[in-house]
């Protein structure tokens, strides 16, 4: 019991004290897709607010909207000329952001999984 409480408190402290600001690289994969699509995010965390930009690489970046951090949950949106990307991610103990992505375009909605790692 004590060991479980100690691990829970340690993990809770880690998640609350982690600053998500920085470069994050990774990819997303559409459900049913056969390849990963690269992702690069330049994040800036100010308390519970998350701003910055994201896209496939340094040359194609879009501003983050509605960025929020709530404990170990991270949510934000990106809008391109063709689609809106809604990210629902979880901070992992291994310096990662993993979770779900909903991609909305005019005639379709796709789901994807996301894996990001913070660059040092």
Biopython code that builds the backbone (N, CA, C, O; Angstrom):
import numpy as np
from Bio.PDB.StructureBuilder import StructureBuilder

atoms = [
    (1, "UNK", "N", (0.831, -1.182, 0.000)),
    (1, "UNK", "CA", (0.000, 0.000, 0.000)),
    (1, "UNK", "C", (0.887, 1.261, 0.000)),
    (1, "UNK", "O", (0.692, 2.162, -0.816)),
    (2, "UNK", "N", (1.856, 1.312, 0.918)),
    (2, "UNK", "CA", (2.728, 2.480, 0.997)),
    (2, "UNK", "C", (3.530, 2.649, -0.289)),
    (2, "UNK", "O", (3.704, 3.765, -0.778)),
    (3, "UNK", "N", (4.019, 1.534, -0.835)),
    (3, "UNK", "CA", (4.812, 1.587, -2.070)),
    (3, "UNK", "C", (3.970, 2.141, -3.222)),
    (3, "UNK", "O", (4.449, 2.975, -3.991)),
    (4, "UNK", "N", (2.732, 1.688, -3.346)),
    (4, "UNK", "CA", (1.834, 2.177, -4.400)),
    (4, "UNK", "C", (1.585, 3.663, -4.239)),
    (4, "UNK", "O", (1.588, 4.398, -5.227)),
    (5, "UNK", "N", (1.371, 4.121, -3.015)),
    (5, "UNK", "CA", (1.150, 5.547, -2.753)),
    (5, "UNK", "C", (2.392, 6.352, -3.115)),
    (5, "UNK", "O", (2.275, 7.425, -3.707)),
    (6, "UNK", "N", (3.569, 5.859, -2.775)),
    (6, "UNK", "CA", (4.813, 6.567, -3.091)),
    (6, "UNK", "C", (5.016, 6.679, -4.596)),
    (6, "UNK", "O", (5.420, 7.732, -5.090)),
    (7, "UNK", "N", (4.742, 5.608, -5.325)),
    (7, "UNK", "CA", (4.879, 5.637, -6.786)),
    (7, "UNK", "C", (3.876, 6.609, -7.386)),
    (7, "UNK", "O", (4.222, 7.380, -8.281)),
    (8, "UNK", "N", (2.648, 6.583, -6.909)),
    (8, "UNK", "CA", (1.605, 7.488, -7.406)),
    (8, "UNK", "C", (1.975, 8.941, -7.151)),
    (8, "UNK", "O", (1.817, 9.781, -8.037)),
    (9, "UNK", "N", (2.460, 9.249, -5.967)),
    (9, "UNK", "CA", (2.851, 10.626, -5.643)),
    (9, "UNK", "C", (4.032, 11.085, -6.483)),
    (9, "UNK", "O", (4.063, 12.228, -6.938)),
    (10, "UNK", "N", (5.006, 10.203, -6.692)),
    (10, "UNK", "CA", (6.173, 10.537, -7.513)),
    (10, "UNK", "C", (5.756, 10.810, -8.944)),
    (10, "UNK", "O", (6.186, 11.800, -9.537)),
    (11, "UNK", "N", (4.927, 9.946, -9.505)),
    (11, "UNK", "CA", (4.458, 10.144, -10.871)),
    (11, "UNK", "C", (3.618, 11.408, -10.981)),
    (11, "UNK", "O", (3.744, 12.149, -11.956)),
    (12, "UNK", "N", (2.770, 11.662, -10.003)),
    (12, "UNK", "CA", (1.945, 12.873, -10.004)),
    (12, "UNK", "C", (2.810, 14.124, -9.972)),
    (12, "UNK", "O", (2.537, 15.080, -10.698)),
    (13, "UNK", "N", (3.857, 14.134, -9.137)),
    (13, "UNK", "CA", (4.770, 15.277, -9.070)),
    (13, "UNK", "C", (5.478, 15.474, -10.401)),
    (13, "UNK", "O", (5.607, 16.602, -10.878)),
    (14, "UNK", "N", (5.941, 14.370, -11.009)),
    (14, "UNK", "CA", (6.628, 14.437, -12.298)),
    (14, "UNK", "C", (5.724, 15.066, -13.346)),
    (14, "UNK", "O", (6.150, 15.959, -14.078)),
    (15, "UNK", "N", (4.484, 14.609, -13.423)),
    (15, "UNK", "CA", (3.571, 15.096, -14.443)),
    (15, "UNK", "C", (3.200, 16.559, -14.229)),
    (15, "UNK", "O", (3.037, 17.298, -15.201)),
    (16, "UNK", "N", (3.063, 16.992, -12.978)),
    (16, "UNK", "CA", (2.704, 18.372, -12.699)),
    (16, "UNK", "C", (3.871, 19.319, -12.916)),
    (16, "UNK", "O", (3.657, 20.482, -13.258)),
    (17, "UNK", "N", (5.097, 18.853, -12.727)),
    (17, "UNK", "CA", (6.246, 19.737, -12.804)),
    (17, "UNK", "C", (6.894, 19.753, -14.185)),
    (17, "UNK", "O", (7.762, 20.588, -14.439)),
    (18, "UNK", "N", (6.495, 18.856, -15.079)),
    (18, "UNK", "CA", (7.116, 18.793, -16.389)),
    (18, "UNK", "C", (6.675, 19.972, -17.246)),
    (18, "UNK", "O", (5.484, 20.253, -17.374)),
    (19, "UNK", "N", (7.647, 20.650, -17.825)),
    (19, "UNK", "CA", (7.378, 21.743, -18.752)),
    (19, "UNK", "C", (7.423, 21.166, -20.158)),
    (19, "UNK", "O", (8.420, 20.561, -20.552)),
    (20, "UNK", "N", (6.368, 21.348, -20.903)),
    (20, "UNK", "CA", (6.271, 20.790, -22.245)),
    (20, "UNK", "C", (6.909, 21.684, -23.303)),
    (20, "UNK", "O", (6.922, 21.325, -24.480)),
    (21, "UNK", "N", (7.432, 22.825, -22.910)),
    (21, "UNK", "CA", (8.060, 23.735, -23.872)),
    (21, "UNK", "C", (9.242, 23.062, -24.548)),
    (21, "UNK", "O", (10.030, 22.373, -23.900)),
    (22, "UNK", "N", (9.362, 23.267, -25.871)),
    (22, "UNK", "CA", (10.481, 22.714, -26.626)),
    (22, "UNK", "C", (10.035, 22.099, -27.936)),
    (22, "UNK", "O", (8.887, 22.241, -28.357)),
    (23, "UNK", "N", (10.983, 21.403, -28.575)),
    (23, "UNK", "CA", (10.738, 20.723, -29.864)),
    (23, "UNK", "C", (10.311, 19.285, -29.601)),
    (23, "UNK", "O", (10.946, 18.563, -28.833)),
    (24, "UNK", "N", (9.241, 18.892, -30.242)),
    (24, "UNK", "CA", (8.716, 17.543, -30.138)),
    (24, "UNK", "C", (8.620, 16.954, -31.539)),
    (24, "UNK", "O", (8.035, 17.565, -32.434)),
    (25, "UNK", "N", (9.192, 15.769, -31.730)),
    (25, "UNK", "CA", (9.148, 15.101, -33.035)),
    (25, "UNK", "C", (8.499, 13.734, -32.886)),
    (25, "UNK", "O", (8.567, 13.093, -31.838)),
    (26, "UNK", "N", (7.874, 13.318, -33.964)),
    (26, "UNK", "CA", (7.255, 12.006, -33.975)),
    (26, "UNK", "C", (6.421, 11.830, -35.220)),
    (26, "UNK", "O", (6.776, 12.301, -36.300)),
    (27, "UNK", "N", (5.299, 11.138, -35.049)),
    (27, "UNK", "CA", (4.452, 10.863, -36.199)),
    (27, "UNK", "C", (3.037, 10.521, -35.752)),
    (27, "UNK", "O", (2.769, 10.281, -34.575)),
    (28, "UNK", "N", (2.145, 10.507, -36.735)),
    (28, "UNK", "CA", (0.831, 9.930, -36.511)),
    (28, "UNK", "C", (0.559, 8.907, -37.602)),
    (28, "UNK", "O", (1.119, 8.967, -38.697)),
    (29, "UNK", "N", (-0.321, 7.967, -37.269)),
    (29, "UNK", "CA", (-0.701, 6.934, -38.216)),
    (29, "UNK", "C", (-2.222, 6.846, -38.220)),
    (29, "UNK", "O", (-2.846, 6.585, -37.192)),
    (30, "UNK", "N", (-2.807, 7.069, -39.392)),
    (30, "UNK", "CA", (-4.262, 6.956, -39.522)),
    (30, "UNK", "C", (-4.694, 5.522, -39.251)),
    (30, "UNK", "O", (-4.009, 4.572, -39.630)),
    (31, "UNK", "N", (-5.836, 5.378, -38.590)),
    (31, "UNK", "CA", (-6.362, 4.034, -38.360)),
    (31, "UNK", "C", (-6.651, 3.396, -39.714)),
    (31, "UNK", "O", (-7.356, 3.961, -40.549)),
    (32, "UNK", "N", (-6.097, 2.221, -39.908)),
    (32, "UNK", "CA", (-6.220, 1.529, -41.179)),
    (32, "UNK", "C", (-5.150, 1.931, -42.178)),
    (32, "UNK", "O", (-5.083, 1.374, -43.274)),
    (33, "UNK", "N", (-4.297, 2.911, -41.806)),
    (33, "UNK", "CA", (-3.239, 3.373, -42.703)),
    (33, "UNK", "C", (-2.052, 2.436, -42.701)),
    (33, "UNK", "O", (-1.904, 1.592, -41.816)),
    (34, "UNK", "N", (-1.200, 2.599, -43.716)),
    (34, "UNK", "CA", (-0.048, 1.712, -43.833)),
    (34, "UNK", "C", (1.291, 2.413, -43.631)),
    (34, "UNK", "O", (2.343, 1.795, -43.796)),
    (35, "UNK", "N", (1.263, 3.700, -43.275)),
    (35, "UNK", "CA", (2.531, 4.400, -43.037)),
    (35, "UNK", "C", (2.347, 5.535, -42.019)),
    (35, "UNK", "O", (1.245, 6.043, -41.812)),
    (36, "UNK", "N", (3.463, 5.907, -41.397)),
    (36, "UNK", "CA", (3.470, 7.007, -40.438)),
    (36, "UNK", "C", (3.642, 8.333, -41.178)),
    (36, "UNK", "O", (4.310, 8.394, -42.210)),
    (37, "UNK", "N", (3.036, 9.389, -40.645)),
    (37, "UNK", "CA", (3.156, 10.733, -41.198)),
    (37, "UNK", "C", (3.934, 11.576, -40.190)),
    (37, "UNK", "O", (3.518, 11.673, -39.035)),
    (38, "UNK", "N", (5.057, 12.191, -40.590)),
    (38, "UNK", "CA", (5.907, 12.918, -39.643)),
    (38, "UNK", "C", (5.205, 14.121, -39.016)),
    (38, "UNK", "O", (4.339, 14.750, -39.625)),
    (39, "UNK", "N", (5.599, 14.415, -37.802)),
    (39, "UNK", "CA", (5.086, 15.548, -37.044)),
    (39, "UNK", "C", (6.237, 16.252, -36.347)),
    (39, "UNK", "O", (7.157, 15.607, -35.845)),
    (40, "UNK", "N", (6.183, 17.579, -36.316)),
    (40, "UNK", "CA", (7.133, 18.392, -35.570)),
    (40, "UNK", "C", (6.350, 19.495, -34.885)),
    (40, "UNK", "O", (5.611, 20.235, -35.535)),
    (41, "UNK", "N", (6.508, 19.608, -33.570)),
    (41, "UNK", "CA", (5.829, 20.650, -32.797)),
    (41, "UNK", "C", (6.843, 21.503, -32.074)),
    (41, "UNK", "O", (7.823, 20.989, -31.535)),
    (42, "UNK", "N", (6.616, 22.799, -32.059)),
    (42, "UNK", "CA", (7.394, 23.769, -31.290)),
    (42, "UNK", "C", (6.444, 24.303, -30.231)),
    (42, "UNK", "O", (5.654, 25.210, -30.494)),
    (43, "UNK", "N", (6.525, 23.738, -29.032)),
    (43, "UNK", "CA", (5.564, 24.038, -27.977)),
    (43, "UNK", "C", (6.102, 25.044, -26.979)),
    (43, "UNK", "O", (7.301, 25.097, -26.703)),
    (44, "UNK", "N", (5.183, 25.844, -26.441)),
    (44, "UNK", "CA", (5.486, 26.793, -25.361)),
    (44, "UNK", "C", (4.385, 26.656, -24.318)),
    (44, "UNK", "O", (3.219, 26.941, -24.593)),
    (45, "UNK", "N", (4.762, 26.221, -23.124)),
    (45, "UNK", "CA", (3.797, 26.071, -22.040)),
    (45, "UNK", "C", (3.936, 27.234, -21.076)),
    (45, "UNK", "O", (5.041, 27.579, -20.657)),
    (46, "UNK", "N", (2.810, 27.836, -20.726)),
    (46, "UNK", "CA", (2.741, 28.895, -19.723)),
    (46, "UNK", "C", (1.629, 28.510, -18.758)),
    (46, "UNK", "O", (0.459, 28.808, -18.995)),
    (47, "UNK", "N", (2.003, 27.849, -17.672)),
    (47, "UNK", "CA", (1.001, 27.342, -16.735)),
    (47, "UNK", "C", (0.185, 26.252, -17.382)),
    (47, "UNK", "O", (0.725, 25.226, -17.797)),
    (48, "UNK", "N", (-1.128, 26.468, -17.472)),
    (48, "UNK", "CA", (-2.015, 25.483, -18.074)),
    (48, "UNK", "C", (-2.270, 25.751, -19.556)),
    (48, "UNK", "O", (-2.990, 24.996, -20.209)),
    (49, "UNK", "N", (-1.684, 26.821, -20.088)),
    (49, "UNK", "CA", (-1.880, 27.188, -21.489)),
    (49, "UNK", "C", (-0.731, 26.666, -22.346)),
    (49, "UNK", "O", (0.432, 26.710, -21.945)),
    (50, "UNK", "N", (-1.078, 26.171, -23.531)),
    (50, "UNK", "CA", (-0.095, 25.664, -24.470)),
    (50, "UNK", "C", (-0.257, 26.399, -25.798)),
    (50, "UNK", "O", (-1.348, 26.443, -26.366)),
    (51, "UNK", "N", (0.847, 26.978, -26.287)),
    (51, "UNK", "CA", (0.850, 27.670, -27.569)),
    (51, "UNK", "C", (2.010, 27.124, -28.388)),
    (51, "UNK", "O", (2.739, 26.238, -27.942)),
    (52, "UNK", "N", (2.171, 27.659, -29.586)),
    (52, "UNK", "CA", (3.263, 27.242, -30.447)),
    (52, "UNK", "C", (2.752, 26.919, -31.830)),
    (52, "UNK", "O", (1.789, 27.514, -32.313)),
    (53, "UNK", "N", (3.422, 25.954, -32.468)),
    (53, "UNK", "CA", (3.044, 25.574, -33.820)),
    (53, "UNK", "C", (3.371, 24.110, -34.057)),
    (53, "UNK", "O", (4.111, 23.486, -33.297)),
    (54, "UNK", "N", (2.800, 23.578, -35.130)),
    (54, "UNK", "CA", (3.059, 22.198, -35.482)),
    (54, "UNK", "C", (2.795, 21.958, -36.948)),
    (54, "UNK", "O", (2.100, 22.729, -37.609)),
    (55, "UNK", "N", (3.360, 20.877, -37.443)),
    (55, "UNK", "CA", (3.197, 20.493, -38.839)),
    (55, "UNK", "C", (4.108, 19.328, -39.146)),
    (55, "UNK", "O", (4.638, 18.691, -38.236)),
    (56, "UNK", "N", (4.295, 19.043, -40.431)),
    (56, "UNK", "CA", (5.129, 17.896, -40.775)),
    (56, "UNK", "C", (6.629, 18.126, -40.602)),
    (56, "UNK", "O", (7.384, 17.176, -40.397)),
    (57, "UNK", "N", (7.069, 19.402, -40.684)),
    (57, "UNK", "CA", (8.498, 19.700, -40.568)),
    (57, "UNK", "C", (8.695, 21.186, -40.270)),
    (57, "UNK", "O", (7.723, 21.918, -40.082)),
    (58, "UNK", "N", (9.961, 21.634, -40.226)),
    (58, "UNK", "CA", (10.262, 23.034, -39.922)),
    (58, "UNK", "C", (9.695, 24.008, -40.951)),
    (58, "UNK", "O", (9.354, 25.140, -40.609)),
    (59, "UNK", "N", (9.593, 23.577, -42.209)),
    (59, "UNK", "CA", (9.170, 24.492, -43.268)),
    (59, "UNK", "C", (7.658, 24.630, -43.376)),
    (59, "UNK", "O", (7.180, 25.552, -44.036)),
    (60, "UNK", "N", (6.893, 23.744, -42.751)),
    (60, "UNK", "CA", (5.432, 23.809, -42.803)),
    (60, "UNK", "C", (4.874, 23.712, -41.385)),
    (60, "UNK", "O", (4.699, 22.620, -40.844)),
    (61, "UNK", "N", (4.599, 24.871, -40.796)),
    (61, "UNK", "CA", (4.108, 24.951, -39.431)),
    (61, "UNK", "C", (2.791, 25.735, -39.393)),
    (61, "UNK", "O", (2.601, 26.684, -40.154)),
    (62, "UNK", "N", (1.890, 25.326, -38.500)),
    (62, "UNK", "CA", (0.593, 25.969, -38.321)),
    (62, "UNK", "C", (0.430, 26.308, -36.843)),
    (62, "UNK", "O", (0.874, 25.547, -35.983)),
    (63, "UNK", "N", (-0.208, 27.449, -36.536)),
    (63, "UNK", "CA", (-0.348, 27.845, -35.132)),
    (63, "UNK", "C", (-1.268, 26.910, -34.340)),
    (63, "UNK", "O", (-2.275, 26.417, -34.847)),
    (64, "UNK", "N", (-0.891, 26.689, -33.098)),
    (64, "UNK", "CA", (-1.708, 25.892, -32.188)),
    (64, "UNK", "C", (-2.825, 26.781, -31.649)),
    (64, "UNK", "O", (-2.597, 27.933, -31.280)),
    (65, "UNK", "N", (-4.039, 26.226, -31.611)),
    (65, "UNK", "CA", (-5.197, 26.919, -31.044)),
    (65, "UNK", "C", (-5.770, 26.061, -29.922)),
    (65, "UNK", "O", (-5.641, 24.837, -29.933)),
    (66, "UNK", "N", (-6.396, 26.707, -28.969)),
    (66, "UNK", "CA", (-7.084, 26.034, -27.860)),
    (66, "UNK", "C", (-6.181, 25.042, -27.139)),
    (66, "UNK", "O", (-6.625, 23.962, -26.751)),
    (67, "UNK", "N", (-4.907, 25.410, -26.960)),
    (67, "UNK", "CA", (-3.959, 24.537, -26.286)),
    (67, "UNK", "C", (-4.137, 24.577, -24.784)),
    (67, "UNK", "O", (-4.151, 25.651, -24.183)),
    (68, "UNK", "N", (-4.273, 23.401, -24.171)),
    (68, "UNK", "CA", (-4.476, 23.329, -22.725)),
    (68, "UNK", "C", (-3.774, 22.111, -22.145)),
    (68, "UNK", "O", (-3.727, 21.044, -22.759)),
    (69, "UNK", "N", (-3.232, 22.297, -20.952)),
    (69, "UNK", "CA", (-2.604, 21.220, -20.192)),
    (69, "UNK", "C", (-3.406, 21.064, -18.904)),
    (69, "UNK", "O", (-3.618, 22.031, -18.172)),
    (70, "UNK", "N", (-3.851, 19.831, -18.635)),
    (70, "UNK", "CA", (-4.625, 19.554, -17.432)),
    (70, "UNK", "C", (-4.073, 18.272, -16.820)),
    (70, "UNK", "O", (-4.449, 17.172, -17.224)),
    (71, "UNK", "N", (-3.166, 18.421, -15.830)),
    (71, "UNK", "CA", (-2.494, 17.250, -15.265)),
    (71, "UNK", "C", (-1.609, 16.622, -16.319)),
    (71, "UNK", "O", (-0.700, 17.273, -16.835)),
    (72, "UNK", "N", (-1.861, 15.361, -16.647)),
    (72, "UNK", "CA", (-1.066, 14.691, -17.678)),
    (72, "UNK", "C", (-1.780, 14.682, -19.040)),
    (72, "UNK", "O", (-1.331, 14.007, -19.966)),
    (73, "UNK", "N", (-2.878, 15.422, -19.165)),
    (73, "UNK", "CA", (-3.634, 15.503, -20.421)),
    (73, "UNK", "C", (-3.287, 16.791, -21.158)),
    (73, "UNK", "O", (-3.182, 17.861, -20.560)),
    (74, "UNK", "N", (-3.110, 16.661, -22.475)),
    (74, "UNK", "CA", (-2.754, 17.791, -23.328)),
    (74, "UNK", "C", (-3.708, 17.786, -24.517)),
    (74, "UNK", "O", (-3.868, 16.773, -25.199)),
    (75, "UNK", "N", (-4.342, 18.941, -24.754)),
    (75, "UNK", "CA", (-5.258, 19.053, -25.890)),
    (75, "UNK", "C", (-4.957, 20.334, -26.651)),
    (75, "UNK", "O", (-4.687, 21.380, -26.060)),
    (76, "UNK", "N", (-5.008, 20.230, -27.982)),
    (76, "UNK", "CA", (-4.854, 21.416, -28.819)),
    (76, "UNK", "C", (-5.357, 21.118, -30.219)),
    (76, "UNK", "O", (-5.630, 19.970, -30.568)),
    (77, "UNK", "N", (-5.476, 22.186, -31.024)),
    (77, "UNK", "CA", (-5.949, 22.080, -32.401)),
    (77, "UNK", "C", (-4.972, 22.762, -33.341)),
    (77, "UNK", "O", (-4.292, 23.719, -32.970)),
    (78, "UNK", "N", (-4.915, 22.250, -34.569)),
    (78, "UNK", "CA", (-4.203, 22.887, -35.678)),
    (78, "UNK", "C", (-5.175, 22.941, -36.842)),
    (78, "UNK", "O", (-5.944, 22.004, -37.056)),
    (79, "UNK", "N", (-5.145, 24.035, -37.596)),
    (79, "UNK", "CA", (-5.998, 24.149, -38.774)),
    (79, "UNK", "C", (-5.138, 24.478, -39.979)),
    (79, "UNK", "O", (-4.366, 25.437, -39.964)),
    (80, "UNK", "N", (-5.281, 23.665, -41.033)),
    (80, "UNK", "CA", (-4.597, 23.902, -42.300)),
    (80, "UNK", "C", (-5.651, 24.359, -43.313)),
    (80, "UNK", "O", (-6.825, 24.498, -42.967)),
    (81, "UNK", "N", (-5.241, 24.587, -44.540)),
    (81, "UNK", "CA", (-6.184, 24.998, -45.572)),
    (81, "UNK", "C", (-7.230, 23.921, -45.855)),
    (81, "UNK", "O", (-8.334, 24.234, -46.300)),
    (82, "UNK", "N", (-6.891, 22.652, -45.600)),
    (82, "UNK", "CA", (-7.804, 21.562, -45.940)),
    (82, "UNK", "C", (-8.417, 20.832, -44.754)),
    (82, "UNK", "O", (-9.465, 20.204, -44.903)),
    (83, "UNK", "N", (-7.790, 20.897, -43.572)),
    (83, "UNK", "CA", (-8.252, 20.063, -42.463)),
    (83, "UNK", "C", (-8.054, 20.739, -41.114)),
    (83, "UNK", "O", (-7.252, 21.661, -40.964)),
    (84, "UNK", "N", (-8.814, 20.247, -40.136)),
    (84, "UNK", "CA", (-8.626, 20.622, -38.738)),
    (84, "UNK", "C", (-8.151, 19.369, -38.008)),
    (84, "UNK", "O", (-8.727, 18.292, -38.157)),
    (85, "UNK", "N", (-7.089, 19.527, -37.215)),
    (85, "UNK", "CA", (-6.484, 18.431, -36.473)),
    (85, "UNK", "C", (-6.736, 18.660, -34.985)),
    (85, "UNK", "O", (-6.321, 19.684, -34.442)),
    (86, "UNK", "N", (-7.403, 17.729, -34.326)),
    (86, "UNK", "CA", (-7.710, 17.826, -32.899)),
    (86, "UNK", "C", (-6.908, 16.766, -32.149)),
    (86, "UNK", "O", (-7.144, 15.569, -32.310)),
    (87, "UNK", "N", (-5.965, 17.214, -31.332)),
    (87, "UNK", "CA", (-5.067, 16.330, -30.596)),
    (87, "UNK", "C", (-5.568, 16.143, -29.166)),
    (87, "UNK", "O", (-5.952, 17.107, -28.502)),
    (88, "UNK", "N", (-5.561, 14.905, -28.703)),
    (88, "UNK", "CA", (-5.922, 14.543, -27.336)),
    (88, "UNK", "C", (-4.830, 13.589, -26.854)),
    (88, "UNK", "O", (-4.878, 12.385, -27.110)),
    (89, "UNK", "N", (-3.838, 14.156, -26.146)),
    (89, "UNK", "CA", (-2.618, 13.423, -25.818)),
    (89, "UNK", "C", (-2.439, 13.261, -24.316)),
    (89, "UNK", "O", (-3.065, 13.960, -23.519)),
    (90, "UNK", "N", (-1.574, 12.326, -23.947)),
    (90, "UNK", "CA", (-1.217, 12.081, -22.554)),
    (90, "UNK", "C", (0.295, 12.162, -22.423)),
    (90, "UNK", "O", (1.027, 11.607, -23.243)),
    (91, "UNK", "N", (0.764, 12.856, -21.385)),
    (91, "UNK", "CA", (2.192, 12.924, -21.084)),
    (91, "UNK", "C", (2.596, 11.590, -20.468)),
    (91, "UNK", "O", (1.953, 11.105, -19.537)),
    (92, "UNK", "N", (3.677, 10.997, -21.002)),
    (92, "UNK", "CA", (4.166, 9.734, -20.458)),
    (92, "UNK", "C", (5.431, 9.993, -19.641)),
    (92, "UNK", "O", (6.101, 11.009, -19.826)),
    (93, "UNK", "N", (5.746, 9.079, -18.749)),
    (93, "UNK", "CA", (6.909, 9.231, -17.880)),
    (93, "UNK", "C", (8.216, 9.213, -18.671)),
    (93, "UNK", "O", (9.235, 9.688, -18.169)),
    (94, "UNK", "N", (8.215, 8.685, -19.881)),
    (94, "UNK", "CA", (9.424, 8.605, -20.695)),
    (94, "UNK", "C", (9.610, 9.800, -21.611)),
    (94, "UNK", "O", (10.139, 9.643, -22.711)),
    (95, "UNK", "N", (9.197, 10.986, -21.196)),
    (95, "UNK", "CA", (9.313, 12.220, -21.985)),
    (95, "UNK", "C", (8.608, 12.101, -23.330)),
    (95, "UNK", "O", (9.150, 12.485, -24.367)),
    (96, "UNK", "N", (7.401, 11.567, -23.298)),
    (96, "UNK", "CA", (6.634, 11.429, -24.523)),
    (96, "UNK", "C", (5.243, 12.018, -24.416)),
    (96, "UNK", "O", (4.733, 12.257, -23.322)),
    (97, "UNK", "N", (4.643, 12.248, -25.561)),
    (97, "UNK", "CA", (3.238, 12.620, -25.688)),
    (97, "UNK", "C", (2.620, 11.601, -26.641)),
    (97, "UNK", "O", (3.030, 11.495, -27.797)),
    (98, "UNK", "N", (1.649, 10.865, -26.160)),
    (98, "UNK", "CA", (1.007, 9.832, -26.964)),
    (98, "UNK", "C", (-0.496, 9.989, -26.845)),
    (98, "UNK", "O", (-1.003, 10.442, -25.819)),
    (99, "UNK", "N", (-1.210, 9.612, -27.902)),
    (99, "UNK", "CA", (-2.657, 9.661, -27.807)),
    (99, "UNK", "C", (-3.357, 9.622, -29.136)),
    (99, "UNK", "O", (-2.896, 9.000, -30.094)),
    (100, "UNK", "N", (-4.487, 10.305, -29.171)),
    (100, "UNK", "CA", (-5.386, 10.242, -30.311)),
    (100, "UNK", "C", (-5.431, 11.562, -31.064)),
    (100, "UNK", "O", (-5.189, 12.636, -30.514)),
    (101, "UNK", "N", (-5.749, 11.435, -32.344)),
    (101, "UNK", "CA", (-5.891, 12.579, -33.230)),
    (101, "UNK", "C", (-7.139, 12.369, -34.073)),
    (101, "UNK", "O", (-7.362, 11.292, -34.626)),
    (102, "UNK", "N", (-7.950, 13.422, -34.160)),
    (102, "UNK", "CA", (-9.093, 13.414, -35.057)),
    (102, "UNK", "C", (-8.806, 14.415, -36.157)),
    (102, "UNK", "O", (-8.476, 15.569, -35.883)),
    (103, "UNK", "N", (-8.931, 13.976, -37.403)),
    (103, "UNK", "CA", (-8.651, 14.827, -38.557)),
    (103, "UNK", "C", (-9.973, 15.063, -39.281)),
    (103, "UNK", "O", (-10.574, 14.139, -39.829)),
    (104, "UNK", "N", (-10.413, 16.325, -39.270)),
    (104, "UNK", "CA", (-11.687, 16.670, -39.894)),
    (104, "UNK", "C", (-11.441, 17.457, -41.173)),
    (104, "UNK", "O", (-10.754, 18.478, -41.166)),
    (105, "UNK", "N", (-12.008, 16.972, -42.264)),
    (105, "UNK", "CA", (-11.986, 17.721, -43.516)),
    (105, "UNK", "C", (-13.437, 17.885, -43.977)),
    (105, "UNK", "O", (-14.356, 17.447, -43.285)),
    (106, "UNK", "N", (-13.648, 18.504, -45.123)),
    (106, "UNK", "CA", (-15.001, 18.826, -45.574)),
    (106, "UNK", "C", (-15.896, 17.595, -45.640)),
    (106, "UNK", "O", (-17.033, 17.643, -45.171)),
    (107, "UNK", "N", (-15.422, 16.517, -46.199)),
    (107, "UNK", "CA", (-16.274, 15.353, -46.437)),
    (107, "UNK", "C", (-15.934, 14.120, -45.613)),
    (107, "UNK", "O", (-16.477, 13.043, -45.860)),
    (108, "UNK", "N", (-15.033, 14.264, -44.627)),
    (108, "UNK", "CA", (-14.627, 13.050, -43.922)),
    (108, "UNK", "C", (-14.001, 13.373, -42.571)),
    (108, "UNK", "O", (-13.506, 14.476, -42.340)),
    (109, "UNK", "N", (-14.038, 12.383, -41.692)),
    (109, "UNK", "CA", (-13.377, 12.442, -40.395)),
    (109, "UNK", "C", (-12.540, 11.183, -40.253)),
    (109, "UNK", "O", (-13.055, 10.070, -40.367)),
    (110, "UNK", "N", (-11.252, 11.358, -40.006)),
    (110, "UNK", "CA", (-10.337, 10.235, -39.796)),
    (110, "UNK", "C", (-9.841, 10.245, -38.360)),
    (110, "UNK", "O", (-9.791, 11.293, -37.716)),
    (111, "UNK", "N", (-9.479, 9.082, -37.870)),
    (111, "UNK", "CA", (-8.868, 8.928, -36.551)),
    (111, "UNK", "C", (-7.438, 8.442, -36.748)),
    (111, "UNK", "O", (-7.139, 7.722, -37.700)),
    (112, "UNK", "N", (-6.565, 8.844, -35.842)),
    (112, "UNK", "CA", (-5.166, 8.439, -35.907)),
    (112, "UNK", "C", (-4.605, 8.313, -34.502)),
    (112, "UNK", "O", (-5.186, 8.814, -33.539)),
    (113, "UNK", "N", (-3.463, 7.635, -34.398)),
    (113, "UNK", "CA", (-2.720, 7.580, -33.147)),
    (113, "UNK", "C", (-1.439, 8.389, -33.321)),
    (113, "UNK", "O", (-0.842, 8.411, -34.397)),
    (114, "UNK", "N", (-1.028, 9.057, -32.235)),
    (114, "UNK", "CA", (0.113, 9.970, -32.257)),
    (114, "UNK", "C", (1.152, 9.513, -31.242)),
    (114, "UNK", "O", (0.815, 9.102, -30.132)),
    (115, "UNK", "N", (2.427, 9.592, -31.641)),
    (115, "UNK", "CA", (3.549, 9.365, -30.729)),
    (115, "UNK", "C", (4.570, 10.457, -30.952)),
    (115, "UNK", "O", (5.068, 10.623, -32.066)),
    (116, "UNK", "N", (4.893, 11.212, -29.900)),
    (116, "UNK", "CA", (5.872, 12.304, -29.971)),
    (116, "UNK", "C", (6.897, 12.143, -28.864)),
    (116, "UNK", "O", (6.585, 11.642, -27.784)),
    (117, "UNK", "N", (8.124, 12.572, -29.138)),
    (117, "UNK", "CA", (9.196, 12.577, -28.142)),
    (117, "UNK", "C", (9.828, 13.952, -28.111)),
    (117, "UNK", "O", (10.006, 14.587, -29.151)),
    (118, "UNK", "N", (10.163, 14.407, -26.930)),
    (118, "UNK", "CA", (10.791, 15.719, -26.768)),
    (118, "UNK", "C", (12.268, 15.621, -27.134)),
    (118, "UNK", "O", (12.979, 14.730, -26.670)),
    (119, "UNK", "N", (12.716, 16.555, -27.977)),
    (119, "UNK", "CA", (14.132, 16.603, -28.325)),
    (119, "UNK", "C", (14.906, 17.250, -27.192)),
    (119, "UNK", "O", (14.397, 18.133, -26.501)),
    (120, "UNK", "N", (16.116, 16.813, -27.011)),
    (120, "UNK", "CA", (16.953, 17.365, -25.926)),
    (120, "UNK", "C", (17.743, 18.544, -26.409)),
    (120, "UNK", "O", (18.500, 19.136, -25.640)),
]
sb = StructureBuilder()
sb.init_structure("model")
sb.init_model(0)
sb.init_chain("A")
sb.init_seg("    ")
for serial, (resi, resn, name, xyz) in enumerate(atoms, 1):
    if name == "N":
        sb.init_residue(resn, " ", resi, " ")
    sb.init_atom(name, np.array(xyz, "f"), 0.0, 1.0, " ", f" {name:<3s}", serial, name[0])
structure = sb.get_structure()
